[in-house]
Amino acid sequence: MNTFTIVWIALPFFVGFFIYLVPLLDRYLTLGVALVSGIYAALLFAEKTPVTLQLLNSFGVVLVADQLSAYFILTNALVTAAVIFYCWNTGKTTFFYTQAVILHGSVNSAFICADFVSLYVALEVIGIAAFLLIVYPRTDRSLWVGLRYLCVSNVALLFYLIGAVLVYQAHNSFSFTGLRDAPPEALALIFLGLLTKGGIFVSGLWLPMTHSESETPVSALMSGVVVKAGVYPLVRCALMVPEVETIVRLFGVGTALLGVFYAVFEKDTKRMLAFHTVSQLGFILAAPLVGGFYALTHGLVKSTLFLIAGNLPSRNFKELQHQPISTPIWIALVIASFSISGFPLLSGFGAKVLTSKNLLPWQAIVMNVAALGTAISFAKFIFLPPGGKVNHTKPGFWVAVITLIGGLFIANIVYYEAYTVENIIKPLATIGFGWLAYLLIFQRLVIKLPRVLERFDHLIGVMALILVFLFWKGFAWLGI
């Protein structure tokens, strides 16, 4: 298994360079890499013990692949494959597929890191590849959004790198476990970098503009897997260093509530999905032990929804309410919306039940409010009128959507124990109240929330405020 792990890590980067020698095979090679990742994830689920690779043992540079990694890797495999299907006959150049496969490989690498230095390398490569995909259309708008993303990402990773050095200074190791002996400023700097990269709480308010203004397949990749490269290390740190679990859970609750608050009032389809990505990342962090399953479900759903949103006749919900969409697209939209709302027979139901059972008492009320907000948000899609003219969708659209929705049905068997009367009644009641609130109140409510915190200068300023908060929490954690 160790040999296969090394091959699996190196394969995307080798293929990324090899593609230029055989450009006619670019789509097939990229799809093949995604398939190999899916096979590797399946093998990890079958492995009883984690796969561990000691790269620099004296420095604590270690790669660990286990079942938690498998959920994230499988998400990356399915989302990447769906995006390749979507782009199959759209005229994307070899450059696009090169960046897609390099992004896929670097995200996979982040999902098996158990030390801060190898994670830093993976996050840097992710940032560059994601930037090149965002600016792929070469429009003025895409260039600005891409440069904004790259700058915020690099500032965050600069803080992160300083924190990683402080961990090594205190522990003589870059391992995640070094946080136990690290000073509070190390915890603050590292977590600031990861919270920003992962789109968590106010540090992640770069995400709505970046995801909504990118091309449809890039939005699917960003929301489906890229932001999880910042979330996964937080989950892993919470499991490896229980002392920081409370901080991770706290940010999970905060971001779940913040994101859904914006999503409820947002009238733009892609921005609503982007804000809801912020919220759903909070569910992953709120219960780290079961965060992998929730990450898989969210990745499949959100990629599906972004691909569908890119094929709707408008991005404005008010216009869509008076402009029927084709019935097949509406059905796919409803299935995905049902899943993320927690409807039975789809994996979103099992993920929400499993997460709720692993919440601490102080989290329960807020997370139930966030779940209610999710039902209200996606009622906007569910109650759109069907029966419009059949859209001329991209050739690979339905292959991509069926792949992702099929994953939602199959993943439903992971936690089949969720199907008890008690577990079914609660989410159905939440969805019912959410739909009722939408039809009676929010459908007619017009409130435009300010975007001041999304401005570039304020994004950098917010990092400083979060750093102060984390520094204070670090002192509280150490009992100083």
N, C-alpha and C positions, 0 to 999 in steps of 0.2 A: 504493500500500500504506500510505503514511503516513496518508492520509485515512481509510482503513478502520480503521487502528489507533486513531485518535482516536475514531471512532464506536464502535468495539468497547469501548474503555475507558469511555466515558460511558454507553453503552446500559443496563447493569444499574442504574445509579443513577437514570437517568431513569425506567426501568420501575418501579423500587422505589417511587417517589413517584406514578407514574401509576396503579399498581395500585389505589389507593384510590378513584380516580374510576370505575373499571370493575371492581368486585370479582368479578363473575361470570367474568371472564377471567383471574383471578389465576394459576391453574395453567397455562393456555395461554401466558401471557406469560412466566412463569418458565421454562417448558420451551423457549420460543422463544429466550430469552437463552442457555440452555445450548447450543442448536443452533448459534447464531451463533458461540459460542466454539469449538465443534467445527470449524466451517468455517474459522475464523481459524487454528486450530492446523494444519489440513491445508495451508493456504496457506503457513504458516511452514515446514513440511517441504519444500515445493516451492521456496521462496526459497533462492538460493545465497548471498546476502549478508544480514547481520543488518539488521533494520529499526531505525533509530536516530532518536529524537526528542530534540532539545535543548530542554529547557524553560527552564532558566536557565543559559546557557552559562558565564557568568563564575563561577557557583557550583558548576559540575560536576553540576548536576541533570539527569540523562540517563536516558531509558528505552531499553532494548535488548531487542528480541524476536528470538530466533534459534531454532535447532532444540532447544537445551536448554530454552528457555522452552516450546516447542511440546509437549514431552512432559508438562510439568507442567500446561499449559493444557488439553490433551486429557484428562488425568486429571480435572481439575476439571469439564470439560464432561460426561463420561460419568457420573461419580459424582453430580453434581447432577441430571442427567436421570433417573438410576435412583431417586434419592430422591424426586423429584417423582412419578414413576410409582407408587412405593410408597405415597405419601401421597394418591393421586388421589381416592379416595372415602372418606377417613377423617374427614372433617369438620374438617380444619385450616382455621383462619380466614385471612383476608387478611393479618393481621399476620404469621403464620408465613411465608407466601410472600414477603412484603416483606423480612423479615429474611434469608430464604434467598437471594433474588436480590441483595441488598446484600452479603451474605457472599460470594457467587459473584464479584461484581465486584471487591471489595476483594482477594480472594485472587488473582484474575487480575492485578490491578495489582501485587501483590507479586512476581509471577512475571516481570515485565519491568523491575523496578527495578535500576538499576546505581549508585545513590547512596544515601546513608544517610538523607537527609531525606525523600525521597519514600517510601522504604521504611518510615520511622517512621510516616508518615501512614497508609499502607496497613495496617500492623500494628495501629494504634490502632483503626481502623474494624473490622478483623477481630475484635479483642477484644470490642468492644461488640456487634457482630452475633451472635457466637458466644455471648456471655453471655445475650442475649435469647432465643436458641433453647434454651439449656440450661434457663432458668427458665420456659420456655413453659408447662409443666403447672401452675405456681404452687403446687406442694406445698412443705411445709417443707423436705423433703430436697433438692428441685431448687433451691430458693432458696439453701440453704447451699452446695451444690456450685457453683452459678453464681457466688456472691459470692467463694467461695474461689478459683475460677479467675480472676475479674476482678482480685482483689487481687494474686495472684501475677504475673499478666500485667502489671499496671501497675507493680509494683515492678521487674520485669525491664526494662520499657521505659524506666523512669526512669534506670537504669544505662546502658542503650543510648544514650539521648539525650545524656547527659554525654559518653560516648565519641565520639559523632558530632561534638559541638562541639570536642572536642580534636583530632579529625582535621582539621576545617576550620582550626583555629588553626595547625596544623603545615603544612598543605598548601594552604591557601586554596581548598579545594574539598571538596565532600561526596562525591566519587566514591569507589567502592570501592578504586580504585588508590591513594588517599590513605593507606591503611594502611601503605604502604612507608615513608613519612616520619613516620608518627605515633609518639608515645611509647608505651611498653609498656602504660601504664595505659589508653590509648585502645583498644588491641586487647583488653585484658582486659574492659573494660566493655561493649564492643560484642558480643563473643563470648558474654559471660554472658547478655546479653539475648536473643540469637538461640538459644543452647543451651536456655534456659528456654522460650521460645516454641515451639521445635521439639520439645520433649519429649526432649531428648538427655541421656543419662547420668543421674546422680543429680539434676541440675537439673530433669529431666523427670518426676520421680515424682509430680507433681500429676496426671499423665495417667491412670493406672489408675482412680482414683475418678471423675474427670470423665467419662471415656468410658464406663465401665461403669454409671454411675448416670443418664446422660442417656437420653432416649427413643431408641428404636432408630434412626430415621432421622437423628437428630442425632449419635448415635455413629458412624454410617456416614460422615457428613460430616466429623466431627472427625478420625477416624482416616484417612479416605481422602484428604482434601485440606488441612484447616485446619492441621495440624501442619507440613505441607510448606512453608507460608509462612515458617516459621522455618528450615527446612532448606535451601530453595533459595538464600537469600543466602550461606549457608556454602559451598555448592557453587560458586556464582558467584565468591565471594571467592577460593576455592582455585584456580580457573582463571585469574582475573585477576591475582592476586598469588601467584605460586608459593611465595613465602617462607612463607606461612601454611598451605600444603597439608599439611605434616607434622602440624600441630596438628589440622586438620580430620580427617585420617586417624586420628590417635590417639584422638580422641573417638568416631569411627565404630567402631573396634574395641572400645573400652570399653563403649559403649552396646549394641552387638550382643551382647556377652557378658552384661552385667548384665540386660538385658531377657529374654533366653532362659533365664537361670538362674531368674528368678521364674516365667516362663511354664511351665517344666517341672513345677514343684511346685504350681501354682495349680489349685484344684478348681472354681472358678467360671468358667463359659464366657466371660462378657463381660470379666471381669478378666484371664483368660488372653489373650484377643485384644488387650486394651489393653496388657498387658506385652509381648506379641509385637510390637505396633506400635513400642514403644520399641526393641526389638531390630532390627527391619527398617529403621528409620531409620538405624541404624548401618551397614547394608549400603550405603545410598545415599551416606553420607559416606566410607566406606572406600575407594571408587573414584570420586572426583568426576567424572572424564572420562565415565563411562558411567552416572552417577547418575540421569539423566533417564529412561532406559529402565526402570531398577529402580523408580523412583518411580511410573511408569505401572502397572507390573505389581502393585506392592504396593497402590496405591490401588484398583485393580479388585478384587483378592482380598479385601482387608480390608473393604471396603464390602459385598461379597457375604456374607462371613462374619458381619458384624454384623447384616445384615438377616435372615439365616437364624437366627442365635442368638436374635434377638428373637421367633422363631416356634417355638422348641423348647418342649416341655412343661415343662422345668425348666432352671434355670441351673446346677444342681449335677451334675458329671460322675458322681458315685457313683449318683445317682438315675437319670440317663439310661442308665447301663449296665444297669439293670433295667426300663427303660421304653422299648420299641421306638418309634422315630419312623417317620413315614410314608416309604415308599420313595422317592417323588419328591424330598422334601426331603433325604433321606439321600444320594441321588445328587448333588444340587447341592452338598451339604456336602463330599462326597468329592472332587468335581472341583476345588473351590476349595482344599481342603487339599492335593491333589496338586500344584497349581500352585505354591503357596507353599513346598512341600517340594522343588520342583525336578524334578518328573516330566516326562519328554519329552511333546511334542505340545501343551504349554501354555506360555504366555510366561514363566512362572516359571523354566522350565528354561533358556531362552536368557538371561534376566536373570542367573541365578546363574553360568552359564558365563562370560558376558561380564565380570561383576564379578570372578570368580576370576582371569581372565586379566589384569586390571588392578590386582591387589593387589601390594604390595611384599613381598619375602621375609619381613620381620618380621611381616607381617599374616597370612600364609597359615595358620599353625597355629591361631591363635585363631579366625579366621573359619570354618575347617573344623569346629571345636568348636561354634561357633554354628549352623552348618548342621545338624550332628548333633542339637543341641538342638531345632531347628525340626522335624525329623522326629519326634522323641520327643513334642513338644508336640502336633502335629496328628494323631499316632496316636490321641490321645484322641477325636477326632472320627471318624476313619476306622473305628475298631473299635467304634463304637456300633452296637447291634443295629437293623437295619431291619425293616420289616414291620408297623409300628404302624398305627393308624387314621389315615385321611387328615385332616389338620388343616384347620380352617376359616381359611385364611390370608387376609390382607387382599387386596382385589380386584386391586391393582396389584403384588402381591408377585412373581408369576412374570414379569411384564413387566420389572420391575427386575432380577431375578436373571438372566434370559436376556440382557438387555442387557449386564450386566457379564461374565458367563461367555462370551458371544459375543466380547466384547472380548479376553478371555484367549486364545481360539483364534486370532483374527485377528492379534493382536499377536505371535503366535508366529513370523510370517514376517519380523519385523524382523531377527532374527539367525539366519537359516536355516543359516548356516555352522557353527552350533554342533553340527549333527548329524553328528558323527564318532563312531567306535566308542569312542575314548578318552574323549571328552566325555560320552557316554551312560553308560559303565560307572561312572564316579566318582559322580555323583549317585544312580544306582540303588543302588550299594553303601552310600552314606551313608544313604539312605532305609531300606534293608534292615536295617542295623545299628541305626538309630533305632527301627524297629518291634520288632526283637528285644529291645532294651533296655527298651522300654515294656512288652512282654508278660511279660518275665521279672522285671523289677525295679520299674519306676515305676508300673505299673498297681495294684500292691498297696501301694506305699509311701505313707505318710501323714505328710507333714511340713508343718507350718503355719509359713510364714516370718513373722517379725514385720513389722508395718506401721508401725513407729515413724517411719521416714523419710518416710512419707506424711502425717504430721501437719502441720497448717498451720504451726505455729511452727518445726518442723524444716525445712520446705521453705525458709523464709526463711533459716534458719541455714546450710543447705547452700549457698545462693547465695554466702554470704560465703566458705566454704571453696573453692568453685570459683573465685571471684574471686581469691583468693590464689594458687591453682594457675596460673591464666591469667596473672596478673601475673608470676609466676616464669618461666613459659614465654616471656612477652614479653621479659623481660631476656635469657633464653637465646637467643632468636631474634636479638636485636640484638647478641649477643656481649658483653654488659656483665657 
